[in-house]
Amino acid sequence: MLTNTATNSVVRRFHPRPEAAARLVCLPHAGGSASAYFGLSRDLSPEVDVLAAQYPGRQDRREESCLTDIHALAAEVVAGVLPFLDRPTALFGHSMGATVAFEAARLLEREHGYTVARLFLSGRRAPCTHRPDRVHRRDDAGLLAEVRLLSGTESAILEDEEIMRMALPALRADYTAIETYRPELDAVTAAPITVLTGSDDIRTSADEAAAWARHSTTECAVHTFTGGHFFVNQHRAAIARLVERHLLG
């Protein structure tokens, strides 16, 4: 049974490990919620305490207004994780979540003097690359067509009109946030970066994934997995081992 242990208004902890050696804060994709990381939390070593961010406007925060700005989402995440920086802490973000993680890491450095142990940036091209995406301007059918194209949602859910109608406001807000995001041209972080990308991801090319190296003043390594945009669902165990190697040595 999926349990949801809220630690504050922002972060959720599904498998409490308060004595763990390191922490991993996980940031969802566009339209996603904290529960997207239940499986990774379960599969990671007991030495990694996993916190998952719950953005406003979904699940137990569905009555709150959605945010439509990446920097606002990053600030929300930082406010939620500040009480948990008492041990090495890394950020893991997939798709839009990768960009939120990058900006949250920069905000922690700039305003709190804290450098995260590592950034795991999955399924998202580097900020210095740009595509003129306009998904957030489509009608509801067009927005759902994009979700189907990326195959990130189970078909049974996509066919449930009521569920999808409830999900549309968060989806549109998130696509607005990521597609209107314009980073500083010289945006960098002091944190080392590990990039995860899918070999057949139509939204992130190999060159766009490798370009994350321009955004770290330390190191950047790219790991390519088979699959499309949501390759993480196929390779969760391997990704868990990769995270453990970096965080636990």
N, C-alpha and C positions, 0 to 999 in steps of 0.2 A: 504493500500500500504506500502510495506516495505521500510523504509527510512534508509539511512546509513550516519550518521553524523560523519565524521572523525575528531578526535581531534589531532592526529599526525600520523606518518607513521605506528605506531604499534596498537594503540587502536581505537576502534569504539564505538560510543555511539548512540544507536538507539532511546532512550527515554531520552533526556537531563533533568537531575534533579540536577542542580548545587547547589541548596540549601538543598539537602538531608543531613540527619544526618550521614549517613555512605556510604561507597562505596564497591562495589563488583566487582572484576576483574575476568573475566571468561576466561578460557583457553581451547581451543578445543581439541577434540580427534584426533587420527591419521587420516589424510586425511580431517579433518574438517576445518571449517573457522569460522570467527566471527559470521556469521549469524546463526550459530547453537544455539546461545543464545538469539536470538530475542524474542522467546516466554517467556523465563524466565525473561528477562528484562521487558517485558510487564506485566507479572503477579505479579511482586514484588511490594511492597508498594512504593509510591512516596518518602518515606523517605530513599530509597536505590537507589543510583545512580550506574547504571551498566555500566561497561566498558568491552568490549570484545576484546581480542587480535586477531589480524590478522597476522598469520605467513607469512613469505615470500613464494612466489610461488603459491598463490591462489587468486581467485577473483580479487580485484583491485590491488593486488601485484603479479599477475601471471607472470609478466615479470622479476621478481627478482629470483635469485637462491634460491632453497630450502636449508634449513639447515639440516644437518644429525647428529647433536650432541645435546643431551638434555641440556648440560650446555650452549651451544650457544643460544638455544631457550630461556632458562631462562634469559640469559643476555639481549636478545632482549626485553623480557617482562619487565624486570626491567627498562631498558632505557625508555620504553614507559610509565610506570606508575609513575616514579619519580615526575613528576609535579602534581600528584593527591593525594599525601599523606598528605594532610592538614586536614584530618579527619580520624576516624577509618576506616581502609581498610582491607577487607578480600579477600582471593583468592579462587576461585572455579575452579577445574579442573576435567574433566572427561576422564577416560582411560589414554592415554598418557599425556593429559593435567594435570592430577593429579600429575604425576611425575615432569612435568615442574613447576607446582605450588610449590611443595615441594622445588625444587632447587632454584626457584626464591625467596622464603621466606628466605632460608638460605643465599642467596647472599645479600638480603636486610639487613639482620642482620650483616653479616660479613663486608660488605663494606660501609654500610650507617647507621648503628646503629638503624635500624627501624625494629620493630617486628610487623608483621601483626596481626590484631585483631583475626583472626581465619583462619584455612585452612579447606576448604570443599573438601575432596578427594573422588572422585566418580569412581566406576568401575575400580579400579586398585589395584593390590596387592602391599604390602609394599616392599620397596627396599631391605630389608633384606631377602626376599624370592626370589628365582630365578628359572626360567624355561629356558631351552635351546631352546628358540624360534628361528626359522630360516625363518620366513615368508618373510623377505626382500630379501632372496636369491632365492625365487621362480621366475618362469617366470610370465608374465603378467596374464595368466589364473589362475595360482596358487594364485597370490595376490588377484585377484578379487574373487576367491573362498572363501578366508578368510573373505572378506567383506560381502559376501552373508551369510556365516555361522553365523556371528555376528548380521546380520539383522539390521545394523545401517543406511542403505541407502534405500530409497524408491525403490520398484521393478521397477517402470517406469524408474528411473534414471539408475539403473543397466543394464537395457535392451537397453539403448541408447549408442551405441558404440562410437559415437563421444564425448559425455560428459565424458564417462569413460576413453577414451584415453587421454583426457585433464587432468583428475584427477590422472592418474597413477604416474606421476613424484612426486607429493606431497605425495601420499600414500607410495611410495617406500622410499622416503626420511624420512618420519615420522617413518615407521617401522624400518628403519635402525637406527634411533636415539634411539628409545625405546629399541630395541633388543640388541644394543651394549652398552647401558648405564650400567656402573658399579659404584655404589655409594661407598663412603667411608664406611667402616664397622661400624663405630660409628656415622654415619650421623644423626644429630638431629636438631630440631628447637625448639625455645622457644615458638612458637605459639601453642595454643591449636588446636587439630585436631578433626574434625568431619568426620567420614568415612561413605560413602553411598555405599551400595553394593546390588546387585541383588541376590535373592535366588537361581536362576538357571543360574547364570553367569558361563559359562564354562571356562572363563579366570581368574576368581578370586574366590577362595574358601573362606569359612567363616574364616578359620584359617589364610589365607593369608591376608584377610582384617583386622582381629584383630591384626595382627603383626605390623600395623602402630603405635601401642602404644609404640613400642621400639624406635620410632623416634621423640617423643615429650618429652621435659623435664617438661611439665606441665600436660596436660590431653588429653585423647583420648577416644571418644565414637563412637560406631558403630551402624548405623541404617540400618536395612535390609528391602528391598522392594521386592515385588513379581516381577518376570520377569527375563529376561536374561541380557546380557551385556548392552543393551540400555534401561534398566528399567526407566531411567530418562525421556524418552519420554512419558511413561505411567503415571508417578507420578509427573509431573511438578508442579502442584498446591500444593501438599503436600510438595515438596522440597522447594518451595517458602516460605511456612509458616515456615518451619524448619529454613531456612536462616534468616528470619525476627526475629524469637524468639532469635536467638543467637546475631544478630547485633543490634536489637532495644530494647531488654529486655522485 
